[in-house]
Amino acid sequence: TQLLEQSPQFLSIQEGENLTVYCNSSSVFSSLQWYRQEPGEGPVLLVTVVTGGEVKKLKRLTFQFGDARKDSSLHITAAQPGDTGLYLCAGTDGSYQLTFGKGTKLSVIP
Amino acid sequence: ETGVTQTPRHLVMGMTNKKSLKCEQHLGHNAMYWYKQSAKKPLELMFVYNFKEQTENNSVPSRFSPECPNSSHLFLHLHTLQPEDSALYLCASSQSGVAKNIQYFGAGTRLSVL
């Protein structure tokens, strides 16, 4: 069974601060996705990373896939209140099965 | 608006009721999914349909019965549920093949079983 551990579980920061959240596993994934979920809504896909060591940027968000394709990180620069939400990572072995972490709940205080 | 619409958004039912959740996607995808999201647990994949055929059933109790009449519609029929089945039920869709892991989610149905 593949498991994804996300840390931290909760994060509360002031507007303008930087933060990093982590997604770790002992399993190798063929790709990994990051989603953001706001209260009362479904998860929205932010990025997919496929190649070990890959780095992708989405405005102030930087995503990295570990060299061994077992872990990933999400770094947010100068966090804004609009970044508040539940950040989920999900990995796949190439099948239809996505394995999700429990998520990191981020609160950005104005 | 993700292109995946779920109804109803909220549902309260007793343990002896029968109800159905509906999902419709307008993205031209061929794969559809049901997930369960409970507090303090990761999203759990329940069922996968690819071109209307069920390809995954992750040991889901028989009180949950999926139906996929065509590639755009997915139902989850519920009967004799338990209070522990209270959760957010999410539908997702994707293309088949190499893009199958890029899934688009609906807003979910918040289910409460009394």
gemmi code that builds the backbone of each chain (N, CA, C; Angstrom):
import gemmi

chains = {
    "A": [
        ("THR", (0.847, -1.197, 0.000), (0.000, 0.000, 0.000), (0.880, 1.244, 0.000)),
        ("GLN", (0.615, 2.164, -0.923), (1.384, 3.395, -0.973), (0.791, 4.403, -0.008)),
        ("LEU", (1.660, 5.105, 0.734), (1.211, 6.131, 1.653), (1.963, 7.419, 1.363)),
        ("LEU", (1.265, 8.536, 1.530), (1.877, 9.851, 1.388), (1.697, 10.602, 2.693)),
        ("GLU", (2.798, 11.045, 3.290), (2.753, 11.812, 4.524), (2.970, 13.271, 4.203)),
        ("GLN", (2.051, 14.123, 4.646), (2.205, 15.551, 4.425), (2.528, 16.239, 5.744)),
        ("SER", (3.403, 17.241, 5.662), (3.736, 18.013, 6.857), (3.998, 19.464, 6.462)),
        ("PRO", (3.683, 20.409, 7.364), (2.938, 20.156, 8.587), (1.457, 19.930, 8.287)),
        ("GLN", (0.714, 19.503, 9.306), (-0.723, 19.323, 9.115), (-1.439, 20.656, 9.072)),
        ("PHE", (-0.983, 21.570, 9.936), (-1.584, 22.902, 10.027), (-0.474, 23.941, 9.976)),
        ("LEU", (-0.766, 25.071, 9.354), (0.202, 26.142, 9.263), (-0.554, 27.471, 9.246)),
        ("SER", (-0.194, 28.342, 10.188), (-0.819, 29.654, 10.251), (0.289, 30.694, 10.193)),
        ("ILE", (0.266, 31.549, 9.177), (1.338, 32.518, 8.994), (0.761, 33.893, 8.681)),
        ("GLN", (1.614, 34.907, 8.804), (1.217, 36.261, 8.466), (1.399, 36.496, 6.966)),
        ("GLU", (0.571, 37.355, 6.441), (0.701, 37.767, 5.037), (2.118, 38.263, 4.770)),
        ("GLY", (2.677, 37.821, 3.661), (4.017, 38.251, 3.283), (5.113, 37.265, 3.647)),
        ("GLU", (4.816, 36.327, 4.514), (5.821, 35.330, 4.897), (5.951, 34.255, 3.823)),
        ("ASN", (7.064, 33.530, 3.893), (7.293, 32.395, 3.000), (7.016, 31.106, 3.763)),
        ("LEU", (6.693, 30.052, 3.037), (6.428, 28.770, 3.691), (6.732, 27.629, 2.727)),
        ("THR", (6.988, 26.468, 3.335), (7.186, 25.249, 2.549), (6.394, 24.115, 3.182)),
        ("VAL", (5.699, 23.360, 2.362), (5.014, 22.158, 2.833), (5.606, 20.957, 2.096)),
        ("TYR", (5.553, 19.820, 2.774), (6.256, 18.641, 2.294), (5.303, 17.460, 2.110)),
        ("CYS", (5.701, 16.602, 1.185), (4.927, 15.411, 0.861), (5.946, 14.282, 0.694)),
        ("ASN", (5.890, 13.280, 1.573), (6.916, 12.244, 1.582), (6.324, 10.852, 1.540)),
        ("SER", (7.069, 9.954, 0.907), (6.636, 8.566, 0.807), (7.849, 7.649, 0.713)),
        ("SER", (7.654, 6.400, 1.044), (8.700, 5.401, 0.814), (8.523, 4.744, -0.555)),
        ("SER", (7.451, 5.099, -1.244), (7.154, 4.514, -2.557), (7.565, 5.461, -3.677)),
        ("VAL", (7.853, 4.888, -4.816), (8.169, 5.675, -6.006), (6.881, 5.914, -6.782)),
        ("PHE", (6.703, 7.132, -7.226), (5.519, 7.481, -7.997), (5.919, 7.856, -9.429)),
        ("SER", (5.077, 7.519, -10.374), (5.347, 7.902, -11.754), (5.027, 9.385, -11.964)),
        ("SER", (4.115, 9.924, -11.199), (3.862, 11.362, -11.226), (3.218, 11.759, -9.905)),
        ("LEU", (3.233, 13.050, -9.647), (2.664, 13.549, -8.405), (1.935, 14.846, -8.718)),
        ("GLN", (0.779, 15.005, -8.093), (-0.026, 16.213, -8.302), (-0.177, 16.959, -6.983)),
        ("TRP", (-0.315, 18.266, -7.089), (-0.687, 19.112, -5.964), (-2.042, 19.748, -6.268)),
        ("TYR", (-2.923, 19.720, -5.260), (-4.244, 20.317, -5.362), (-4.423, 21.315, -4.224)),
        ("ARG", (-5.306, 22.308, -4.436), (-5.749, 23.179, -3.357), (-7.260, 23.043, -3.244)),
        ("GLN", (-7.715, 22.891, -2.003), (-9.148, 22.735, -1.762), (-9.602, 23.808, -0.788)),
        ("GLU", (-10.625, 24.550, -1.184), (-11.192, 25.575, -0.313), (-12.452, 25.024, 0.334)),
        ("PRO", (-12.848, 25.575, 1.477), (-14.021, 25.054, 2.194), (-15.261, 25.010, 1.300)),
        ("GLY", (-15.941, 23.878, 1.332), (-17.162, 23.733, 0.544), (-16.936, 23.461, -0.925)),
        ("GLU", (-15.700, 23.240, -1.323), (-15.399, 22.994, -2.729), (-14.573, 21.722, -2.884)),
        ("GLY", (-14.459, 21.262, -4.129), (-13.598, 20.127, -4.402), (-12.168, 20.575, -4.637)),
        ("PRO", (-11.231, 19.626, -4.634), (-9.831, 19.976, -4.904), (-9.659, 20.503, -6.329)),
        ("VAL", (-8.792, 21.497, -6.472), (-8.481, 22.060, -7.783), (-7.017, 21.785, -8.079)),
        ("LEU", (-6.739, 21.204, -9.229), (-5.379, 20.844, -9.601), (-4.513, 22.092, -9.790)),
        ("LEU", (-3.337, 22.084, -9.141), (-2.380, 23.175, -9.303), (-1.279, 22.797, -10.300)),
        ("VAL", (-0.718, 21.593, -10.121), (0.421, 21.209, -10.957), (0.577, 19.700, -10.958)),
        ("THR", (1.192, 19.191, -12.007), (1.610, 17.794, -12.083), (3.114, 17.777, -12.334)),
        ("VAL", (3.855, 16.978, -11.562), (5.293, 16.805, -11.798), (5.540, 15.345, -12.140)),
        ("VAL", (6.429, 15.144, -13.084), (6.622, 13.812, -13.647), (8.073, 13.326, -13.552)),
        ("THR", (9.007, 14.237, -13.770), (10.417, 13.847, -13.853), (11.114, 14.087, -12.526)),
        ("GLY", (11.943, 13.125, -12.073), (12.699, 13.299, -10.846), (13.542, 14.571, -10.903)),
        ("GLY", (13.482, 15.394, -9.850), (14.225, 16.635, -9.814), (13.521, 17.810, -10.488)),
        ("GLU", (12.372, 17.558, -11.060), (11.642, 18.607, -11.790), (11.208, 19.726, -10.859)),
        ("VAL", (11.312, 20.951, -11.341), (10.838, 22.130, -10.618), (9.857, 22.869, -11.519)),
        ("LYS", (8.686, 23.178, -10.975), (7.705, 23.958, -11.730), (7.287, 25.161, -10.903)),
        ("LYS", (7.068, 26.266, -11.604), (6.647, 27.485, -10.915), (5.288, 27.935, -11.425)),
        ("LEU", (4.478, 28.369, -10.476), (3.149, 28.885, -10.788), (3.013, 30.171, -9.992)),
        ("LYS", (3.389, 31.292, -10.609), (3.418, 32.604, -9.936), (4.277, 32.520, -8.677)),
        ("ARG", (3.706, 32.643, -7.495), (4.501, 32.628, -6.265), (4.668, 31.222, -5.690)),
        ("LEU", (4.166, 30.219, -6.383), (4.264, 28.837, -5.908), (5.337, 28.092, -6.690)),
        ("THR", (6.213, 27.398, -5.956), (7.265, 26.592, -6.583), (7.113, 25.161, -6.110)),
        ("PHE", (7.030, 24.249, -7.062), (6.847, 22.830, -6.778), (8.110, 22.083, -7.194)),
        ("GLN", (8.526, 21.138, -6.347), (9.694, 20.336, -6.702), (9.381, 18.864, -6.487)),
        ("PHE", (9.814, 18.031, -7.414), (9.689, 16.577, -7.313), (11.058, 16.044, -6.942)),
        ("GLY", (11.125, 15.182, -5.953), (12.405, 14.660, -5.523), (13.096, 13.843, -6.604)),
        ("ASP", (14.413, 13.772, -6.520), (15.183, 13.056, -7.535), (14.738, 11.601, -7.664)),
        ("ALA", (14.401, 10.988, -6.544), (14.000, 9.580, -6.540), (12.501, 9.400, -6.776)),
        ("ARG", (11.799, 10.484, -6.997), (10.342, 10.488, -7.247), (9.570, 9.865, -6.080)),
        ("LYS", (10.068, 10.113, -4.848), (9.360, 9.637, -3.664), (8.810, 10.781, -2.825)),
        ("ASP", (9.207, 12.008, -3.134), (8.792, 13.108, -2.292), (8.663, 14.375, -3.132)),
        ("SER", (7.990, 15.363, -2.543), (7.767, 16.617, -3.247), (7.612, 17.732, -2.217)),
        ("SER", (7.851, 18.936, -2.666), (7.649, 20.095, -1.800), (6.936, 21.196, -2.566)),
        ("LEU", (6.246, 22.019, -1.793), (5.566, 23.200, -2.334), (6.025, 24.395, -1.520)),
        ("HIS", (6.607, 25.367, -2.190), (7.089, 26.576, -1.525), (6.255, 27.757, -2.002)),
        ("ILE", (5.758, 28.532, -1.062), (4.991, 29.737, -1.403), (5.783, 30.946, -0.921)),
        ("THR", (6.000, 31.871, -1.819), (6.717, 33.108, -1.514), (5.717, 34.228, -1.262)),
        ("ALA", (5.955, 34.995, -0.208), (5.099, 36.160, 0.096), (3.623, 35.770, 0.088)),
        ("ALA", (3.268, 34.916, 1.015), (1.908, 34.372, 1.054), (0.863, 35.481, 1.151)),
        ("GLN", (-0.263, 35.239, 0.497), (-1.400, 36.163, 0.480), (-2.607, 35.473, 1.126)),
        ("PRO", (-3.554, 36.232, 1.659), (-4.767, 35.612, 2.230), (-5.484, 34.688, 1.247)),
        ("GLY", (-5.392, 34.989, -0.038), (-6.014, 34.151, -1.054), (-5.360, 32.778, -1.197)),
        ("ASP", (-4.189, 32.594, -0.568), (-3.531, 31.278, -0.603), (-4.106, 30.331, 0.450)),
        ("THR", (-4.938, 30.861, 1.323), (-5.548, 30.041, 2.376), (-6.320, 28.870, 1.773)),
        ("GLY", (-6.116, 27.684, 2.360), (-6.827, 26.502, 1.872), (-6.139, 25.234, 2.333)),
        ("LEU", (-6.662, 24.122, 1.878), (-6.093, 22.810, 2.177), (-5.280, 22.378, 0.965)),
        ("TYR", (-3.997, 22.135, 1.173), (-3.115, 21.719, 0.087), (-2.919, 20.207, 0.167)),
        ("LEU", (-3.248, 19.547, -0.920), (-3.195, 18.088, -0.996), (-2.175, 17.653, -2.035)),
        ("CYS", (-1.371, 16.674, -1.678), (-0.541, 16.050, -2.698), (-1.127, 14.669, -3.006)),
        ("ALA", (-0.926, 14.221, -4.226), (-1.456, 12.927, -4.663), (-0.469, 12.305, -5.631)),
        ("GLY", (-0.160, 11.042, -5.419), (0.770, 10.349, -6.294), (0.105, 9.181, -6.984)),
        ("THR", (0.700, 8.797, -8.102), (0.164, 7.660, -8.837), (1.291, 6.738, -9.282)),
        ("ASP", (0.958, 5.458, -9.410), (1.907, 4.478, -9.940), (1.666, 4.234, -11.417)),
        ("GLY", (0.824, 5.072, -12.026), (0.519, 4.922, -13.446), (-0.836, 4.307, -13.705)),
        ("SER", (-1.478, 3.820, -12.637), (-2.825, 3.273, -12.778), (-3.837, 4.410, -12.606)),
        ("TYR", (-5.120, 4.056, -12.551), (-6.144, 5.075, -12.299), (-6.163, 5.502, -10.835)),
        ("GLN", (-5.417, 4.798, -9.985), (-5.452, 5.056, -8.545), (-4.555, 6.224, -8.181)),
        ("LEU", (-5.151, 7.257, -7.585), (-4.394, 8.358, -6.999), (-4.350, 8.138, -5.496)),
        ("THR", (-3.156, 8.205, -4.903), (-3.001, 8.107, -3.459), (-2.815, 9.513, -2.911)),
        ("PHE", (-3.708, 9.921, -2.037), (-3.666, 11.277, -1.486), (-3.042, 11.287, -0.102)),
        ("GLY", (-2.378, 12.406, 0.232), (-1.990, 12.683, 1.599), (-3.168, 13.290, 2.347)),
        ("LYS", (-3.010, 13.488, 3.667), (-4.101, 14.050, 4.468), (-4.233, 15.553, 4.278)),
        ("GLY", (-3.184, 16.173, 3.747), (-3.282, 17.593, 3.469), (-2.605, 18.477, 4.499)),
        ("THR", (-2.282, 19.678, 4.064), (-1.777, 20.740, 4.939), (-2.788, 21.878, 4.892)),
        ("LYS", (-3.324, 22.224, 6.062), (-4.299, 23.312, 6.134), (-3.561, 24.609, 6.397)),
        ("LEU", (-3.571, 25.497, 5.420), (-2.843, 26.760, 5.494), (-3.800, 27.917, 5.752)),
        ("SER", (-3.450, 28.735, 6.736), (-4.190, 29.974, 6.996), (-3.212, 31.135, 6.869)),
        ("VAL", (-3.508, 32.094, 6.021), (-2.684, 33.279, 5.869), (-3.452, 34.452, 6.450)),
        ("ILE", (-2.884, 35.025, 7.496), (-3.567, 36.087, 8.235), (-3.176, 37.442, 7.675)),
        ("PRO", (-4.176, 38.276, 7.353), (-3.873, 39.604, 6.773), (-3.128, 40.491, 7.768)),
    ],
    "B": [
        ("GLU", (-15.597, 27.148, -11.640), (-16.348, 26.122, -12.385), (-15.368, 25.155, -13.037)),
        ("THR", (-15.389, 23.894, -12.579), (-14.408, 22.932, -13.060), (-14.927, 22.098, -14.211)),
        ("GLY", (-16.215, 22.217, -14.532), (-16.798, 21.383, -15.573), (-17.365, 20.085, -15.042)),
        ("VAL", (-17.299, 19.894, -13.727), (-17.877, 18.699, -13.101), (-18.917, 19.184, -12.092)),
        ("THR", (-20.161, 18.778, -12.291), (-21.267, 19.256, -11.462), (-21.848, 18.115, -10.644)),
        ("GLN", (-21.959, 18.356, -9.335), (-22.516, 17.340, -8.461), (-23.798, 17.849, -7.816)),
        ("THR", (-24.793, 16.979, -7.730), (-26.038, 17.298, -7.031), (-26.491, 16.095, -6.213)),
        ("PRO", (-27.139, 16.325, -5.065), (-27.267, 17.633, -4.419), (-25.949, 18.042, -3.764)),
        ("ARG", (-25.849, 19.265, -3.307), (-24.649, 19.721, -2.596), (-24.660, 19.241, -1.151)),
        ("HIS", (-25.850, 19.122, -0.593), (-25.997, 18.663, 0.788), (-27.112, 17.639, 0.838)),
        ("LEU", (-26.931, 16.630, 1.690), (-27.942, 15.582, 1.825), (-27.929, 15.055, 3.246)),
        ("VAL", (-29.119, 15.027, 3.840), (-29.287, 14.412, 5.158), (-30.219, 13.232, 4.978)),
        ("MET", (-29.812, 12.074, 5.452), (-30.669, 10.900, 5.300), (-30.607, 10.012, 6.536)),
        ("GLY", (-31.696, 9.300, 6.742), (-31.737, 8.329, 7.817), (-31.138, 7.012, 7.360)),
        ("MET", (-30.879, 6.145, 8.285), (-30.203, 4.891, 7.974), (-31.053, 3.961, 7.118)),
        ("THR", (-32.364, 4.179, 7.079), (-33.215, 3.292, 6.286), (-33.578, 3.887, 4.928)),
        ("ASN", (-33.123, 5.110, 4.673), (-33.466, 5.767, 3.397), (-32.672, 5.207, 2.234)),
        ("LYS", (-33.195, 5.496, 1.034), (-32.438, 5.262, -0.209), (-32.343, 6.589, -0.939)),
        ("LYS", (-31.145, 6.952, -1.326), (-30.944, 8.198, -2.048), (-29.867, 7.963, -3.111)),
        ("SER", (-29.764, 8.929, -4.022), (-28.736, 8.841, -5.058), (-28.005, 10.157, -5.205)),
        ("LEU", (-26.696, 10.071, -5.425), (-25.879, 11.231, -5.752), (-25.634, 11.223, -7.260)),
        ("LYS", (-25.625, 12.434, -7.831), (-25.447, 12.546, -9.272), (-24.223, 13.372, -9.596)),
        ("CYS", (-23.545, 12.979, -10.656), (-22.380, 13.715, -11.144), (-22.462, 13.803, -12.659)),
        ("GLU", (-22.187, 14.984, -13.186), (-22.180, 15.191, -14.636), (-20.940, 15.977, -15.021)),
        ("GLN", (-20.246, 15.523, -16.050), (-19.060, 16.268, -16.502), (-19.254, 16.741, -17.942)),
        ("HIS", (-18.767, 17.972, -18.177), (-18.917, 18.619, -19.481), (-17.554, 18.807, -20.144)),
        ("LEU", (-16.624, 17.922, -19.839), (-15.244, 18.092, -20.294), (-14.863, 17.126, -21.411)),
        ("GLY", (-15.785, 16.251, -21.798), (-15.471, 15.280, -22.838), (-14.564, 14.158, -22.372)),
        ("HIS", (-14.494, 13.948, -21.060), (-13.648, 12.898, -20.507), (-14.312, 11.529, -20.600)),
        ("ASN", (-13.480, 10.488, -20.503), (-14.005, 9.128, -20.564), (-13.892, 8.366, -19.250)),
        ("ALA", (-13.196, 8.913, -18.284), (-13.044, 8.244, -16.998), (-13.707, 9.085, -15.909)),
        ("MET", (-14.423, 8.419, -15.006), (-15.081, 9.107, -13.902), (-14.844, 8.336, -12.614)),
        ("TYR", (-14.832, 9.072, -11.507), (-14.405, 8.526, -10.228), (-15.342, 8.985, -9.100)),
        ("TRP", (-15.503, 8.129, -8.105), (-16.097, 8.533, -6.829), (-15.037, 8.423, -5.739)),
        ("TYR", (-14.927, 9.509, -4.932), (-14.040, 9.539, -3.790), (-14.856, 9.853, -2.536)),
        ("LYS", (-14.331, 9.405, -1.389), (-14.905, 9.771, -0.089), (-13.862, 10.576, 0.675)),
        ("GLN", (-14.277, 11.731, 1.216), (-13.375, 12.554, 2.016), (-13.954, 12.695, 3.415)),
        ("SER", (-13.285, 12.077, 4.381), (-13.693, 12.158, 5.784), (-12.687, 13.006, 6.534)),
        ("ALA", (-13.138, 13.536, 7.654), (-12.241, 14.349, 8.485), (-11.058, 13.502, 8.938)),
        ("LYS", (-9.885, 14.096, 8.885), (-8.646, 13.490, 9.388), (-8.212, 12.250, 8.611)),
        ("LYS", (-8.784, 12.034, 7.432), (-8.370, 10.907, 6.590), (-8.050, 11.411, 5.194)),
        ("PRO", (-7.152, 10.732, 4.497), (-6.912, 11.124, 3.095), (-8.141, 10.816, 2.236)),
        ("LEU", (-8.233, 11.483, 1.089), (-9.277, 11.118, 0.129), (-9.137, 9.642, -0.214)),
        ("GLU", (-10.280, 8.951, -0.206), (-10.282, 7.519, -0.500), (-10.998, 7.281, -1.822)),
        ("LEU", (-10.302, 6.640, -2.754), (-10.930, 6.288, -4.019), (-11.914, 5.147, -3.778)),
        ("MET", (-13.139, 5.316, -4.290), (-14.160, 4.283, -4.114), (-14.325, 3.473, -5.401)),
        ("PHE", (-14.611, 4.168, -6.490), (-14.901, 3.495, -7.763), (-14.278, 4.273, -8.915)),
        ("VAL", (-13.919, 3.530, -9.965), (-13.445, 4.131, -11.205), (-14.210, 3.512, -12.363)),
        ("TYR", (-14.657, 4.366, -13.273), (-15.276, 3.913, -14.509), (-14.482, 4.475, -15.676)),
        ("ASN", (-14.198, 3.617, -16.646), (-13.496, 4.032, -17.851), (-14.339, 3.580, -19.044)),
        ("PHE", (-14.769, 4.519, -19.870), (-15.676, 4.197, -20.977), (-16.864, 3.372, -20.477)),
        ("LYS", (-17.467, 3.808, -19.401), (-18.666, 3.240, -18.784), (-18.437, 1.898, -18.100)),
        ("GLU", (-17.241, 1.363, -18.150), (-16.959, 0.085, -17.513), (-16.248, 0.310, -16.170)),
        ("GLN", (-16.702, -0.401, -15.141), (-16.059, -0.239, -13.835), (-14.700, -0.932, -13.851)),
        ("THR", (-13.658, -0.185, -13.515), (-12.309, -0.743, -13.528), (-11.712, -0.872, -12.137)),
        ("GLU", (-12.270, -0.141, -11.148), (-11.758, -0.229, -9.785), (-12.933, -0.236, -8.821)),
        ("ASN", (-12.827, -1.070, -7.809), (-13.777, -1.069, -6.696), (-12.936, -1.345, -5.469)),
        ("ASN", (-12.655, -0.295, -4.719), (-11.704, -0.435, -3.611), (-12.379, -0.934, -2.346)),
        ("SER", (-12.883, -2.169, -2.412), (-13.467, -2.821, -1.229), (-14.542, -1.964, -0.578)),
        ("VAL", (-15.379, -1.380, -1.404), (-16.445, -0.525, -0.894), (-17.647, -1.384, -0.507)),
        ("PRO", (-18.253, -1.105, 0.659), (-19.422, -1.897, 1.080), (-20.549, -1.837, 0.052)),
        ("SER", (-21.330, -2.895, 0.004), (-22.377, -3.005, -1.018), (-23.513, -2.008, -0.811)),
        ("ARG", (-23.559, -1.328, 0.319), (-24.590, -0.302, 0.515), (-24.331, 0.926, -0.376)),
        ("PHE", (-23.149, 0.962, -1.004), (-22.840, 1.969, -2.020), (-22.853, 1.269, -3.375)),
        ("SER", (-23.684, 1.755, -4.286), (-23.822, 1.100, -5.585), (-23.656, 2.130, -6.693)),
        ("PRO", (-22.568, 2.058, -7.466), (-22.371, 3.046, -8.529), (-23.089, 2.643, -9.811)),
        ("GLU", (-23.329, 3.672, -10.624), (-23.931, 3.440, -11.943), (-23.364, 4.465, -12.913)),
        ("CYS", (-22.963, 4.006, -14.088), (-22.402, 4.916, -15.089), (-23.088, 4.644, -16.428)),
        ("PRO", (-24.194, 5.328, -16.704), (-24.948, 5.058, -17.929), (-24.232, 5.521, -19.202)),
        ("ASN", (-23.403, 6.532, -19.095), (-22.610, 7.002, -20.239), (-21.388, 7.742, -19.688)),
        ("SER", (-20.494, 8.156, -20.562), (-19.221, 8.736, -20.106), (-19.376, 10.079, -19.416)),
        ("SER", (-20.552, 10.699, -19.527), (-20.735, 12.027, -18.939), (-21.451, 12.004, -17.598)),
        ("HIS", (-22.050, 10.886, -17.239), (-22.869, 10.819, -16.035), (-22.441, 9.669, -15.138)),
        ("LEU", (-22.465, 9.959, -13.847), (-22.101, 8.959, -12.840), (-23.026, 9.138, -11.654)),
        ("PHE", (-23.528, 8.023, -11.149), (-24.405, 8.061, -9.986), (-23.806, 7.211, -8.872)),
        ("LEU", (-24.184, 7.554, -7.651), (-23.852, 6.714, -6.500), (-25.145, 6.502, -5.726)),
        ("HIS", (-25.644, 5.271, -5.771), (-26.885, 4.930, -5.090), (-26.556, 4.479, -3.672)),
        ("LEU", (-27.323, 5.035, -2.722), (-27.058, 4.812, -1.305), (-28.252, 4.131, -0.648)),
        ("HIS", (-28.001, 3.114, 0.157), (-29.100, 2.494, 0.902), (-28.566, 1.873, 2.182)),
        ("THR", (-29.393, 1.975, 3.219), (-29.080, 1.480, 4.563), (-27.680, 1.885, 5.000)),
        ("LEU", (-27.417, 3.187, 4.910), (-26.098, 3.680, 5.307), (-25.959, 3.726, 6.815)),
        ("GLN", (-24.715, 3.863, 7.263), (-24.380, 3.962, 8.669), (-23.919, 5.382, 8.981)),
        ("PRO", (-24.003, 5.806, 10.245), (-23.533, 7.162, 10.590), (-22.080, 7.406, 10.181)),
        ("GLU", (-21.241, 6.363, 10.205), (-19.827, 6.551, 9.831), (-19.640, 6.804, 8.330)),
        ("ASP", (-20.720, 6.690, 7.567), (-20.657, 7.003, 6.136), (-20.812, 8.497, 5.877)),
        ("SER", (-21.104, 9.252, 6.924), (-21.188, 10.706, 6.777), (-19.834, 11.245, 6.335)),
        ("ALA", (-19.823, 12.000, 5.247), (-18.566, 12.479, 4.672), (-18.876, 13.385, 3.489)),
        ("LEU", (-17.838, 13.913, 2.882), (-17.966, 14.636, 1.617), (-17.669, 13.644, 0.495)),
        ("TYR", (-18.614, 13.475, -0.421), (-18.430, 12.554, -1.535), (-18.118, 13.379, -2.775)),
        ("LEU", (-16.959, 13.089, -3.342), (-16.452, 13.860, -4.474), (-16.452, 13.015, -5.739)),
        ("CYS", (-16.876, 13.630, -6.816), (-16.815, 13.014, -8.135), (-15.677, 13.691, -8.899)),
        ("ALA", (-14.999, 12.934, -9.731), (-13.939, 13.504, -10.562), (-14.005, 12.870, -11.949)),
        ("SER", (-13.402, 13.538, -12.908), (-13.301, 12.963, -14.247), (-11.917, 13.240, -14.811)),
        ("SER", (-11.545, 12.443, -15.789), (-10.261, 12.650, -16.460), (-10.336, 12.034, -17.855)),
        ("GLN", (-9.354, 12.375, -18.652), (-9.198, 11.650, -19.905), (-8.685, 10.256, -19.578)),
        ("SER", (-8.792, 9.361, -20.518), (-8.207, 8.037, -20.353), (-6.771, 8.091, -20.850)),
        ("GLY", (-6.033, 7.022, -20.660), (-4.677, 6.959, -21.192), (-3.685, 7.724, -20.340)),
        ("VAL", (-2.709, 8.337, -20.957), (-1.594, 8.944, -20.223), (-2.023, 10.125, -19.360)),
        ("ALA", (-3.164, 10.749, -19.676), (-3.610, 11.915, -18.906), (-4.598, 11.536, -17.812)),
        ("LYS", (-4.707, 10.260, -17.505), (-5.751, 9.833, -16.571), (-5.533, 10.351, -15.166)),
        ("ASN", (-4.304, 10.709, -14.809), (-4.054, 11.193, -13.450), (-4.355, 12.671, -13.267)),
        ("ILE", (-4.670, 13.369, -14.335), (-5.043, 14.780, -14.227), (-6.552, 14.799, -14.077)),
        ("GLN", (-6.996, 14.835, -12.837), (-8.413, 14.677, -12.526), (-9.022, 16.006, -12.120)),
        ("TYR", (-10.236, 16.209, -12.581), (-10.996, 17.416, -12.282), (-12.145, 17.034, -11.358)),
        ("PHE", (-12.249, 17.753, -10.248), (-13.209, 17.395, -9.215), (-14.429, 18.317, -9.227)),
        ("GLY", (-15.565, 17.731, -8.845), (-16.739, 18.529, -8.553), (-16.638, 19.102, -7.146)),
        ("ALA", (-17.651, 19.881, -6.768), (-17.641, 20.534, -5.450), (-18.052, 19.593, -4.332)),
        ("GLY", (-18.597, 18.424, -4.683), (-18.909, 17.428, -3.670), (-20.335, 17.479, -3.166)),
        ("THR", (-20.749, 16.380, -2.562), (-22.019, 16.296, -1.833), (-21.680, 16.024, -0.378)),
        ("ARG", (-22.105, 16.928, 0.491), (-21.884, 16.739, 1.929), (-23.025, 15.880, 2.456)),
        ("LEU", (-22.704, 14.654, 2.849), (-23.716, 13.689, 3.293), (-23.682, 13.535, 4.809)),
        ("SER", (-24.838, 13.623, 5.410), (-24.979, 13.354, 6.845), (-25.984, 12.229, 7.020)),
        ("VAL", (-25.544, 11.169, 7.703), (-26.416, 10.023, 7.962), (-26.796, 10.035, 9.438)),
        ("LEU", (-28.103, 10.109, 9.696), (-28.564, 10.220, 11.090), (-29.000, 8.865, 11.631)),
    ],
}
model = gemmi.Model(1)
for chain_id, residues in chains.items():
    chain = gemmi.Chain(chain_id)
    for i, (resn, *xyz) in enumerate(residues, 1):
        res = gemmi.Residue()
        res.name, res.seqid = resn, gemmi.SeqId(i, " ")
        for name, pos in zip(("N", "CA", "C"), xyz):
            atom = gemmi.Atom()
            atom.name, atom.element = name, gemmi.Element(name[0])
            atom.pos, atom.b_iso = gemmi.Position(*pos), 0.0
            res.add_atom(atom)
        chain.add_residue(res)
    model.add_chain(chain)
structure = gemmi.Structure()
structure.add_model(model)
structure.setup_entities()
